[in-house]
Protein backbone atom coordinates (compact mmCIF):
# COMPACT_ATOMS: atom_id res chain seq x y z
CA UNK A 1 0.00 0.00 0.00
CA UNK A 2 2.92 2.37 0.68
CA UNK A 3 4.07 2.14 -2.96
CA UNK A 4 0.56 3.07 -4.13
CA UNK A 5 0.50 6.01 -1.69
CA UNK A 6 3.82 7.20 -3.12
CA UNK A 7 2.47 6.90 -6.67
CA UNK A 8 -0.69 8.82 -5.78
CA UNK A 9 1.42 11.50 -4.11
CA UNK A 10 3.65 11.75 -7.18
CA UNK A 11 0.60 12.00 -9.48
CA UNK A 12 -0.88 14.75 -7.31
CA UNK A 13 2.41 16.66 -7.54
CA UNK A 14 2.49 16.18 -11.32
CA UNK A 15 -1.07 17.46 -11.65
CA UNK A 16 -0.11 20.53 -9.62
CA UNK A 17 2.97 21.11 -11.76
CA UNK A 18 0.99 20.69 -14.98
CA UNK A 19 -1.68 23.10 -13.76
CA UNK A 20 0.89 25.76 -12.88
CA UNK A 21 2.67 25.34 -16.21
CA UNK A 22 -0.60 25.51 -18.13
CA UNK A 23 -1.53 28.74 -16.33
CA UNK A 24 1.91 30.22 -17.05
CA UNK A 25 1.72 29.18 -20.70
CA UNK A 26 -1.73 30.73 -21.10
CA UNK A 27 -0.53 33.91 -19.38
CA UNK A 28 2.41 34.04 -21.82
CA UNK A 29 0.04 33.63 -24.78
CA UNK A 30 -2.22 36.37 -23.40
CA UNK A 31 0.80 38.64 -22.89
CA UNK A 32 1.94 37.90 -26.45
CA UNK A 33 -1.46 38.92 -27.77
CA UNK A 34 -1.45 42.01 -25.55
CA UNK A 35 -4.58 40.94 -23.66
CA UNK A 36 -5.50 39.84 -20.15
CA UNK A 37 -6.27 36.25 -19.13
CA UNK A 38 -10.07 36.68 -19.21
CA UNK A 39 -9.86 38.16 -22.69
CA UNK A 40 -7.81 35.13 -23.78
CA UNK A 41 -10.62 32.88 -22.54
CA UNK A 42 -13.07 34.94 -24.63
CA UNK A 43 -10.84 34.77 -27.72
CA UNK A 44 -10.39 31.03 -27.28
CA UNK A 45 -14.16 30.50 -27.05
CA UNK A 46 -14.78 32.66 -30.11
CA UNK A 47 -12.23 30.66 -32.09
CA UNK A 48 -13.62 27.34 -30.86
CA UNK A 49 -17.32 28.24 -31.20
CA UNK A 50 -17.26 30.72 -34.03
CA UNK A 51 -19.40 33.86 -34.15
CA UNK A 52 -21.40 34.19 -30.92
CA UNK A 53 -23.60 36.64 -29.10
CA UNK A 54 -22.15 38.23 -25.97
CA UNK A 55 -24.55 36.15 -23.86
CA UNK A 56 -23.31 32.95 -25.50
CA UNK A 57 -19.73 34.04 -24.84
CA UNK A 58 -20.53 34.72 -21.17
CA UNK A 59 -22.02 31.24 -20.76
CA UNK A 60 -19.14 29.52 -22.58
CA UNK A 61 -16.47 31.32 -20.56
CA UNK A 62 -18.41 31.07 -17.29
CA UNK A 63 -18.30 34.76 -16.38
CA UNK A 64 -20.98 37.38 -15.85
CA UNK A 65 -22.44 39.31 -18.75
CA UNK A 66 -20.97 42.49 -17.23
CA UNK A 67 -17.47 40.98 -17.18
CA UNK A 68 -18.01 39.70 -20.71
CA UNK A 69 -19.07 43.17 -21.88
CA UNK A 70 -15.87 44.65 -20.42
CA UNK A 71 -13.69 41.95 -22.00
CA UNK A 72 -15.39 42.47 -25.37
CA UNK A 73 -14.85 46.23 -25.12
CA UNK A 74 -11.14 45.71 -24.40
CA UNK A 75 -10.79 43.21 -27.24
CA UNK A 76 -12.70 45.42 -29.66
CA UNK A 77 -10.62 48.46 -28.73
CA UNK A 78 -7.43 46.49 -29.39
CA UNK A 79 -8.66 45.25 -32.77
CA UNK A 80 -9.11 41.62 -31.70
CA UNK A 81 -12.85 41.41 -32.53
CA UNK A 82 -15.21 41.63 -35.43
CA UNK A 83 -18.80 42.70 -34.73
CA UNK A 84 -21.71 41.97 -37.05
CA UNK A 85 -25.46 41.96 -36.75
CA UNK A 86 -27.16 38.66 -35.95
CA UNK A 87 -28.43 36.98 -39.13
CA UNK A 88 -32.01 36.47 -37.93
CA UNK A 89 -32.37 39.10 -35.18
CA UNK A 90 -30.99 42.45 -36.31
CA UNK A 91 -31.19 43.80 -32.74
CA UNK A 92 -28.48 41.39 -31.62
CA UNK A 93 -24.75 41.73 -32.15
CA UNK A 94 -22.54 38.78 -32.98
CA UNK A 95 -18.83 38.85 -32.20
CA UNK A 96 -16.00 36.78 -33.59
CA UNK A 97 -12.24 36.80 -33.25
CA UNK A 98 -10.50 38.97 -35.81
CA UNK A 99 -8.71 36.89 -38.44
CA UNK A 100 -5.30 38.21 -37.43
CA UNK A 101 -5.98 37.41 -33.77
CA UNK A 102 -7.16 33.88 -34.58
CA UNK A 103 -4.07 33.33 -36.74
CA UNK A 104 -1.73 34.66 -34.02
CA UNK A 105 -3.42 32.54 -31.34
CA UNK A 106 -3.05 29.48 -33.57
CA UNK A 107 0.61 30.31 -34.19
CA UNK A 108 1.17 30.46 -30.42
CA UNK A 109 -0.86 27.34 -29.52
CA UNK A 110 -0.02 25.16 -32.54
CA UNK A 111 3.42 23.87 -31.41
CA UNK A 112 1.96 22.66 -28.11
CA UNK A 113 -1.10 21.12 -29.76
CA UNK A 114 1.10 19.34 -32.32
CA UNK A 115 3.39 18.05 -29.56
CA UNK A 116 0.44 16.71 -27.54
CA UNK A 117 -0.96 15.02 -30.64
CA UNK A 118 2.43 13.42 -31.29
CA UNK A 119 2.66 12.32 -27.66
CA UNK A 120 -0.78 10.72 -27.82
CA UNK A 121 0.08 9.14 -31.16
CA UNK A 122 2.71 7.06 -29.38
CA UNK A 123 0.20 5.61 -26.91
CA UNK A 124 -1.54 2.27 -27.19
CA UNK A 125 -5.31 1.98 -27.52
CA UNK A 126 -5.42 0.87 -23.88
CA UNK A 127 -3.31 3.87 -22.83
CA UNK A 128 -5.65 6.20 -24.71
CA UNK A 129 -8.69 4.64 -23.02
CA UNK A 130 -7.14 5.19 -19.59
CA UNK A 131 -6.07 8.73 -20.43
CA UNK A 132 -9.58 9.51 -21.73
CA UNK A 133 -11.12 8.02 -18.57
CA UNK A 134 -8.83 10.10 -16.38
CA UNK A 135 -9.41 13.36 -18.28
CA UNK A 136 -13.20 12.85 -18.35
CA UNK A 137 -13.15 12.11 -14.63
CA UNK A 138 -11.03 15.20 -13.90
CA UNK A 139 -13.34 17.39 -16.00
CA UNK A 140 -16.33 16.00 -14.08
CA UNK A 141 -14.59 16.62 -10.75
CA UNK A 142 -13.79 20.21 -11.73
CA UNK A 143 -17.36 20.74 -12.91
CA UNK A 144 -18.82 19.40 -9.68
CA UNK A 145 -16.43 21.50 -7.60
CA UNK A 146 -17.22 24.61 -9.65
CA UNK A 147 -20.93 24.03 -9.02
CA UNK A 148 -20.26 23.50 -5.29
CA UNK A 149 -18.19 26.70 -5.11
CA UNK A 150 -20.90 28.71 -6.90
CA UNK A 151 -23.59 27.36 -4.56
CA UNK A 152 -21.45 28.19 -1.53
CA UNK A 153 -20.84 31.71 -2.86
CA UNK A 154 -24.51 32.33 -3.63
CA UNK A 155 -25.56 30.94 -0.26
CA UNK A 156 -27.58 28.11 -1.82
Secondary structure, DSSP 8 states (H G I E B T S, - for coil): -HHHHHHHHHHHHHHHHHHHHHHHHHHHHHHHHT--HHHHHHHHHHHHH-SEEHHHHHHHHT--HHHHHHHHHHHHHTT-EEEEE-SS-TTSEEEEE-HHHHHHHHHHHHHHHHHHHHHHHTS-HHHHHHHHHHHHHHHHHHHHHHHHHHHHHHT-
